[in-house]
Amino acid sequence: MNAKENNTWTTLQSEVRYENPWIRVSQHEVLNPKGKPGIYGVVSFKNLAIGVLPLDKDLNTWLVGQWRYPLNKYSWEIPEGGGSYNIDPVESAKRELKEETGLIAKKYTLLCNMHTSNSATDEYCHIYLAQDLEQTESDPEETEDLQIKKIPFETAYNMVMNGEITDSLSMVAILKTKILLDKRLI
């Protein structure tokens, strides 16, 4: 680690300002990298973020549409949700895929791990590619009023490129899968 990679922030005091079963919001009194006092708010997530991009042998995928309360708008996304830190993330991916789409996959490949918004949150994500699919009945959670659509993968890619899909997990999953398909790695 070079000198520029060392922590140059000093935490003077921290206080939890809000907490519910999913998140904790903390306020930190700090000295910034220039030694000046300030505050930093951090949203800590109590679960991992999980994303799953299903892809069948004919290069179709499934998107899930739902009203996203924080955005006050409808969003098309890959199947995604949360998973306990105490459970293997691929098991959470299997659960999310089945709940939201009714799909069961025989093959899961980790596409990536990522921080979803590291300027204000510590949320960490695992995104999987799910293949060798079998269709069963979906079983969404009570907070989910979902619309499911099966579309050609290329259509999902175009939805990212023209701004119809703005969800970060979905964008990363679709763009990385496009690269892997173009390189014939999947």
NORWOSUL-V176591 format. One record per backbone hydrogen bond with DSSP energy under -1.0 kcal/mol. CO is the residue of the C=O (numbers start at 1). NH is the residue of the N-H. E is the energy in kcal/mol with one decimal. If there is no record, write none. Layout:
co/nh/e
CO/NH/E
CO/NH/E
This chain:
co/nh/e
2/5/-1.8
3/6/-1.3
10/31/-2.4
13/29/-3.0
15/27/-2.8
18/25/-3.1
22/46/-2.7
23/20/-2.5
24/44/-3.4
25/17/-3.1
25/18/-1.5
26/42/-2.5
27/15/-2.1
28/40/-2.1
29/12/-3.2
29/13/-1.5
30/38/-2.2
31/10/-2.2
32/35/-2.9
36/32/-3.3
38/30/-2.7
40/28/-2.7
42/26/-2.7
43/122/-1.6
44/24/-2.1
48/83/-1.9
49/126/-2.2
50/81/-2.3
51/128/-2.6
53/130/-2.4
56/59/-2.0
59/153/-3.2
60/56/-2.3
61/151/-2.9
63/149/-2.4
64/77/-2.4
65/147/-2.0
66/75/-2.5
68/72/-1.7
68/73/-1.2
73/68/-2.8
75/66/-2.0
77/64/-3.4
79/52/-2.6
81/50/-3.0
83/48/-3.1
84/87/-1.5
88/91/-1.4
88/92/-1.3
89/93/-2.2
90/94/-2.2
91/95/-2.0
92/96/-2.6
93/97/-2.5
94/98/-2.2
95/99/-3.0
96/100/-2.6
97/101/-2.2
98/102/-1.4
99/139/-1.9
102/136/-2.3
104/134/-2.3
107/131/-2.9
109/129/-3.1
112/127/-2.7
114/125/-2.9
117/120/-1.5
117/121/-1.9
120/43/-2.9
123/116/-1.5
124/49/-2.9
125/114/-1.9
126/51/-2.3
127/111/-2.8
127/112/-1.5
128/53/-3.1
129/109/-2.5
130/55/-2.7
131/107/-2.1
132/106/-1.9
134/104/-2.5
141/144/-1.9
147/65/-3.6
149/63/-2.8
151/61/-3.4
152/155/-1.1
152/156/-1.5
153/157/-2.5
154/158/-2.3
155/159/-2.1
156/160/-1.7
157/161/-2.4
158/162/-2.1
159/164/-1.9
159/165/-1.8
160/163/-1.4
167/171/-2.6
168/172/-2.5
169/173/-2.4
170/174/-2.8
171/175/-2.8
172/176/-2.5
173/177/-2.2
174/178/-2.3
175/179/-1.9
176/180/-2.5
177/181/-2.8
178/182/-2.7
179/183/-2.0
180/185/-3.2
181/184/-1.5
